[in-house]
Amino acid sequence: MNYKMTAYVLGKMLGVEALVLCIPAAVSLIYGETSDMAAFGITSAVLCVFFLLFGRKKPENGRIYGKDGLVIVAAAWILWSVFGALPFYLSREIPSYVDALFETVSGFTTTGSTILTDIEALSYGMNFWRCLTHWIGGMGVLVFVMVVTSLDDKSSMHLMRAEVPGPEADKLVPKARETAKLLYAMYLALTVAEIIFLLAGGMNLYDSIIHSFSTAGTGGFANHNSSVAYYDSAYIDGVITVFMILFGINFNMYFLLLIKDVKSVWKNEEVRAYLGIIVAATLVITCNVLSIYKEPLKAFRYSIFQVASIITTTGFATADFNLWPELSKCILLLIMVIGACAGSTGGGVKVSRFLILWKSILKQVKGMLHPKSVNVVKVNGKKISNETLQGVYAYFSAYVFVFGISVLLVALDNFDFATTISGVLTTLSNVGPGISRVGPIENFQSFSVLSKIVFSMDMLIGRLEIFPFLMICSPSFWRKHF
């Protein structure tokens, strides 16, 4: 490992966070929230010290190796969360540091789970910071740092591969920093477009910005206790629904649209499967909740919003689906695990992995029926390598293992089965709301400190796609390198 380069990148990353904190500090200044300004200022000053110690001078050996990339990405997310929680704690907006850390991890990982019982009591500056963490975390902390700094070494593609969600991280352009810039240009364009559409629907500028941040990062933080339901507007519901679905699509598809390769986008099996799941789940749930809402259009409006919110792991709510029939809740739990497309801002296991797993099962069945036949797994006409297949199998195994351990630890709080299971599922899949006591109008405040730490780790593990986090937690890794 290149320890000096690792420390340099992490120091630079903390320096960027110090600058980012000036944005919510400016919001606090506009609204006259002096105590919040002080909290942001102190945190920023602490981060600047670390930047001066580690992030000023680039080492002579500027290579970032594959293992370095995994360590840097995992450490970056943990450190941004640890320091990002300080403003909440120092301002006493969230008096408990564990609660503040939970909220910040939930923000950066774009999970959207919360410990806040009264969101509307949060100050403008802190609410803005809370939602800004979604926007930064949506595309990735290190991708963001690569855009605003000079990390342009070719080997920094290891950072992209370690952080961009999905079985594979394809290059859009030859250089990692150029890829990061292109991703953020598309990301910013979609965010600005949503802000404009929400403003056109009568939402004020502050609300439009923070809801667009949360939609873009597929996180789901809002500034009202009743989430998007507060506005009770079919137009606003529709705008946010469309953009949630758009942000759940692989950003490579937007690049293909930019170069007018529409055919490749439509032929992409993951996109078709993703849209197909949304359509099928919406139709079934609409029929299932028709007895509650009476009007077909109203049932459709609430159904498609919640389906889009859950499969993209955004977590916004316009209805309390805890009150829906069991079939609808089971469908929402299933698509919660599936998640959005690889290379999107959405969480979950990813549609591509389930697509590969499904085709692997078909391959095994065909092999049993026709032992002499040669069967390969193909997605979008391309053969999936054995390395990728093994990675998918390993990911599912690790997911089940982490899920099982987490459930056992959270079960010590002795909540009901649905609360425990969905609480772990929703944090590990970076969704936000679950069912029962962690439903769309509930929160995670009543859990113990241990459970909140477990949930925070699950959110990080889910966002980092398990292995980078598990690697730095492995004793053998530290024994080998220290």
N, C-alpha and C positions, 0 to 999 in steps of 0.2 A: 504493500500500500504506500501511496505517496502522502504521508502525514502532513507535510508542510502545505501541500496544495489543498488538502482537505480542510485544514485549519483556515487557509486563506479564503477559500470559497465560503465557508461558514461565517467568517468574520465579515466578508463583503455582504453576505446575505443579511446579517444583523444590521449592517449599516443602511441597507435599503429599507428594512423595516422601520428604522429610526426616521427616515424621510417620509415613509408612508403615513406614520402617525401624525405628521403635520396636517394631513387632510382632515381627519376628524377634529383635530385641535382647532382648525380654522372654522369648522362648523360650530363648535362650542363657542368660539369667539363671536360669531354672527348672532347666536342666540343668547349671549351674555352668561354662559355657564363657566364661571371662573375656576371653580374647584375641579371641573373636568379638564380644563386647559392645563392646570398644574399637574394632574395625573398623567396626561399625555406627554407633557414636557419632561417630567422626571423619568418616565420610561424611555423616552427618546434619548435622554442624556446618558442613561445606563447603557443603552445599545451602542451609542457612539463610542463609549470607552472600549467596548469589545471590538468595534470596528478598527479603532486606532491601534489596538494591541495585535490584531491578527489579520485585518483585511486591507492594509495599506500597500504593502510591498509584495508583489507577486514573486514566488520562488523561481529559481532558475529552471528547475524541472517543472514545467507547467502541464505535464501529462495527467489526465484523469483516466484511470483504468476502470474496467467493468465493476470490480468490487468497490472501488472508491465511489463510483456513481451511486451504488446502492446505499452505502454508508452516509454519503452526503445528503441524499434525498431524505432518508429516514431521520437523520439528525436535524436537518433543516425544518422539517415539519414539526418535530418535537420542540425545537428551540423557538420557532416563531409562535407556537402555541403558549409555551411557558412564559415568554416575555409579553406576548399579546394579551395575556390575562391580567397583567399588572394594572392597566388603566381602570378596569372594572373594580379591582380590589382596592387600589389606592384611593379612588374616588368614593368608595363605600357604596357604589351603586349595586355591587354584589359583595356583601360583607365577607363571605367565605371564599378563601382562595381556591379550594377544591371546586366549588360551584363556578367560580370565575373561569377556572381552567376548563371545566366541562363545557361551558358556553363558548369559549374561544376555540377549543378543539372542534366542537360542533360546527362553528362558523367556518374555519379553514378547511375542514374536510367536507364542507357543504352538506352536512347531515341535516341540520335544522332542528334537532331535538333541543329542548330547553329546560332549564330549572326555574325559569322566571314564572312566578304566579300572577304577576301584574306587569305585562310588557309595556303598557301605556304609561307606567310610572317611570320608565327609563328615560333619561335625558336625550335631547336631540343628538348631541355629540356621540354619546355612547351607543345609541341605536344606529347611528350612521356607521360607526366603527364595526359594530356587530354585523351589519349587512355588507360592508366593504370586505370583511374577511371572506364572505361567500364569493365575491367577485374575483378576488385574488386567488383563492383556493380552487375555484372552478377550473381554471386552465392549468393551475399548478404553481406552487410557490417558486420552484427553481426555474420554471419556464418564464415566470414574471421577472425574476432576478436577471435571467439571461437577456431579456429584452432591454432592461434599463441599465445594464452594466456592460463591460467589455469582455465578458466571458465568451470569446469567439473561437476558441481553440477547437479544432476538429474533434478532438476526443471528448468534448462536452456533449456529444451525441449520447454518451453513456448516461448522462443526466436525463435526457429526453426519454430514453428507453426505460429508465427506472421509474419515471414519474408519470408518463402518459398512460392512462388506463387501457387495458385490453391485452389480448394474447401477443400482439405484435405492435411495435411502434414504427410505422413507415415514415420514411423521409419524404417531405414535400419538395424540398430543394436540397442541394448537396450539403450546405452548412447548417449546423444546429441552430446558430443564432438567427440566421435568415429564416429558418423554419419557425422559430419562436416568434419572430416579428410578424410573419405572415399569419400565424395562428391568432395572435393578438389583434391584428388588423381586422380579421373576420369577426372575432369575438367582440371587439369594440363596436364595429358597424352594426351587428345584431342588437347589442345593448342599447345603442343610441336610437335605433329604429323602434325598439320597444318603448323607450322613454317617450318618444314623439307620439306613438299610438295611445299610450296611457294618458298623456296630457290632453289629447284630442277627446278622450272619454270623460274629461272633467276632473281627473285626479290632479292634485297640486304637485308642484315640481319636486319637493322633498320626498313625498310618497312615491312619485313616479320613479325617482332615481333609486331609492332603496328597494322597491319591488322589482325593478329591472336588474339590480345587482343580484338579488336573491334568485330571480328566474334564470339569469345567465349562468350563475354558478350551480343551478339546480339545487339550491339549499333550502329555501322556504322560510327564512326569517322575515317577519313583518313587524310593523309598529303598532298593531292593534291586537287585542287579546283574541278576537274572533277571526284573525287572519284576513284573507280576501273576502270572506263572507261579510265583513264590515261594510263593504261598498254596495252589496246587494244589487249588482249591475251585470246584466247579461253581456253587455259590451266588454266590460273589464274582464269578466270571466273568460270570454272568448279570446281576447288578445293574449292574456296570460297562458291560456291553454295552448294556443298556436305556438307561442314562443317556447314554452316548456318542451313541446314535441321537437321543435327545431334545434334546441340546445342539446337534446338527447341523441342527435344524429352525429355520426363520425364527421369531424371537421374536414377530413380529406374529401368528403363529398362536396363541400362548398368550394373547395379548390378546383374540383373537376367542373363544377358549374361555372366558375370564373373563366375557365379555358373552354367553355361551351361543349363539354363532353357529357351531355345529358344522358346519352344512352348508357354509359358506364354507371351512372348513378342509379338509374332505374333497374339495371341488371344486377346491382349489388344485392346479394342474397340476405345479408344482415339487415339492410335498410328495409327490404320487403318483409322480412320476418318481424322486425320491430313494428312496422306500421300495421302488419297483419294482426299481431297480438293486441295492439291498441284497439283496432276495429272490432275484433272478436270479443274482447273483454268488455268494451263499451256496450255492444249490442246485448250481451247476456245480462249485464248489470242493469241496463236500462229497462229491460223486460222484468227483471227481478224486483226493482224498486218502484215499478209503476203503481203498485197498490199504495205506496206511501205518498207519492207526489201527484197522483191522479192524472196529470197532464203529460202526454208523451214528450213534448218538447222540454218541459221542465225536468223530467226524469233524465232525458238525454243530456241536458246542460250540466246537471250535477254529476252524472255518471262519467262523461268524457273528461270533465275537469279532474275528478279524483283518479281516474285511470292514468291520465297524463301526468298528474302530480306524483303518483306512486311509482310508475314504471320508470320515470326519469329521475326518481328519488329526490324530487324537489320538496314535497311535504307541505305545500300550501293546502288550505282547506276552505271549502265553501259549504260543506255539510258535515254533520257528525255521523260518519259512517259506522260508528259504534252501534247506531240504532238501525242499521240496514240488516236485511236477512243474512243468515249464515253463509249462504252461497256467495253473496257479493263480498263478504269479508274474507272468505277463503280465496277468492280470485285475487283480491287486492294483496293478500299475503304472498301468493304465488308470484305475481308480477313484481312484488317488492324484492324478491330474491333474484329474479331474472335481470332486472335493471335495464339500463339503456345500452346504446351501442358502444363498442370500443372506440377510443379516440374522441369521445364526447366529454362533456362536463358531468354527465350522469354517473351514478354509482351502481351498486349491485354487482352480480357475478358477470354480467354482460351477455347480450344476445349472442354474440359471436361464439362465446364458449359453449353455450347451450346448443348452438347450431352444429359446432364441431362434435360435441358429445353425442347428439342425436345421429349424426352421420356415422360416427364410430360404432354406435349400436347397430345401425343398419348394416354396416360392413361386417360386423361379427355374425349377424343373422345370416347374411348372404354366404359368408364363409362356411357356416355350418350346413346350409342347404346345398351349396355347391363347393365342396372341399377343394376341387382342382382349379377353381376360378381365381383370377387375380383381382382383388378389390382394393381400391385406394380411396382415401377421404379427400374430396375436393370441395373447395368453397370458391365461388366466383370463377369456376373453371380452372383453378390452380390447385395443384396437389399440396396438401398440408404435410409439412415435414414431420418426421418422427419426433424431432426435438420439440416442435410446437405441440404435438399430441401429448407427449409426456408432460409438458408444462401444464396443459389443461387438466390432465388427470391429477397431477400433483396439486394444482390449485384447488380442485374440488375436494380432495382429501384433506388438505390443510384447512379449508373453509369449514368442513364438518368438524374437524378436530377443535379448532378455535371456538366454534359455535357451542360444542358440547361442554368444554371447560368453562366457558363464560356462563352458560345456563346454570351449571352446578354452583358457581360462585354467587350469582345473582339470586339463586333460589334460597340462599341463607336468609334473605330478607322476608321469606315466607309470604310473598304475594301470590295471587292466584296464577294458575298455569298459563293462561292467555297473556297476562301482563309480563310474566317472566320470559316466555318464549318470544313474544313479539317485541319486547324491549331489546333483547339481544339481536334479533333479526333486523330491526329497524336501524340500530346503531352500526352493526357489522356491515349492513348493506348501504349505509349512509342515506337513509330515507328521511327520518325525522319522527313522524307520528307512527304509533303502532295501534293496538286495540286495547280494550279494557282500560286499565288505569294509566296507560300511556297513549290514549287515543288522541284524536285531532284537537279536542278542547281541553286536554289534560297536560301534564308535564312530568318531569323526572325529579321534582323537588323532594318527594317523600322517600326516595331511596337512601340507603346508608352511604357513608363515605366510601366504603369498599366497593359497592356496586357502581357508584359514580366513577370511580377510578377504572373499574372493569369496562364500563361503557365508553369511557374516554379512550382507553386502549383499543377497544373494538372499532371505534370510529377511525382511529389512525391506521389500524391494521387493514380495515376495509378500503380506505382511500389509497393506501400504499400497495394494495393488492398482495398483502400478507407477507411475502418473502423478504423484502427489505427490512421490515420491522422485526421479523423472526430472526433474521440473520444477526442483527446487532444485539438481540437478546440472548443469543447463543453463547454459553460459557466457552465453548471450544473456539469460537471466533476470537475472543479476547485473549485466551491462553496462547493462541497461535501467533498473535500479532504484538503481544506485550510481554 
